[in-house]
């Protein structure tokens, strides 16, 4: 019987019988298929939960978290599958029981990516298995009984093994120079805050779920901004010292409605429609105007602006949002407001398109495309990760692109009229972050998929720093006075005093 058409497929052999092969397929929220002839032919298993209906163990995230294990040497029918949560079957994938609960901190974390048996696993006295997920590493000392609670949450038998192992996958960060506090958004581990007075291990969560881009009010050390997925921006008003989920929460329109016991959205103009309709990147860009701490620009399918970011937030009011750029090609992936001139703003798109405005504070700003057109576009089809205007010269612009190929860093010295490729001998890897030394206009730093590189001649030549994060994806760079903060996706945060 042919396997149904689907997306990502994960395979494993049954250790007890190499003729038995299992497949977890990202189709219909999760399908289990089994072969008993070494993979020549597969048949679909029922994959039902205790209520007798499909378990839907992958949900809509099987493209991201999808794992299957059949490593018991005594039982080829013992199968573990994982997506957001983990499920166990004792009959080869026909009947599944959930054995973890993602929202309870006593259970294994959400989003599973790997399952590994202990070297001494024998299916009898030793049945220890390790699980890798978005929350780190977890252990079950008996995989046949873990999660056997009478009711949810499934928490029994789970042991967290992270022990301050600093491998957090951050997307973005920001800091207040006066207080020294830094907040950072992490993949599936919330928005976290660090106070240097308490030591490098003492991070606290100030907002749950997924974290993303962050901003810090430079004049007010009590105000920080983070985001949940799809441009849902939230505000923290206590200086990043406690979990503020009971306070301001979202400022893009979503609120908990006790009258119906569910989340609701405020009417326009107190919402960003792109956030409400999820018409934005999963981790979407937003920036605080460096010249006006009351103004935020946020990018989804359109570009949105509020001029009262600190307005009181209630179920019926809050910051007012207005569309200041209509949809173009792709989703907005980068935003820049020029230091010293709020009328000069730039946006980049997932398609490589770049546009600028010279009257960005107007009610309806005008925009012009400056990346070139057609065959002359500087990087057609490449994801624009960041746009940086030099603090030393507003006509000098740097742009970083994605893609595992050459030419991912470009510079313009005339406000975007012409461009030059300055990638030179850099590795053919995505460039995600840019920073210029506040005292030296020629000193340029970039964060790439494979670490940090530096140039002392505005990109004429490059060298790896060979310090700190090493060969790891660098998502963001920002300054805390003369300290450069490096945000990585897998090794936490680093700083270097320059």
Buried (B, 14 or more C-beta within 10 A) or exposed (E): EEBEEBEBBBEBBBBBBEEBBBBBBBBBBBBBBBBBEEBEEBEBBBBBBEEEEBBBBBEEBBEBBBBBBBBBBEBBBBBBBBBBBBBBBBEBBBBBBBBBBBEBEEBBBBBBBEBBBBEEBEBEEEBBBBBBBBBBBBBBBBBBEBBEBEEBBBBBBBEBEEEEEBEBBBBBBBBBEEBBBBBBBBBBBBBBBBBBEEEEEEBBBBBBBBBBBBBBBBEBBBBBBBBBBBBBBBBBBBBBBBBBBEBBBBBBBBBBEEEEEEEBBBEBBBBBBBBBEBBBBBBBBBBBBBBEBBBBBBBBBBBBBBBBBBBEBEEEEBBBBBBBBEBBEBBBBBBBBBBEBBBBBBBBBBBBBBBBBBBBBEEEBEBEBBBBEEEEBBBBEBBBBBBBBBBBEBBBBBBBBBBEEEBBBBBBBEBBEEBEBBBBEBBEBBBBBBBBBBEEBEBBBBBBBBBBBBBBEBBEEBEBBEEBBBEBBBBBBBBBEEBBBBBBBBBBBBBBEB
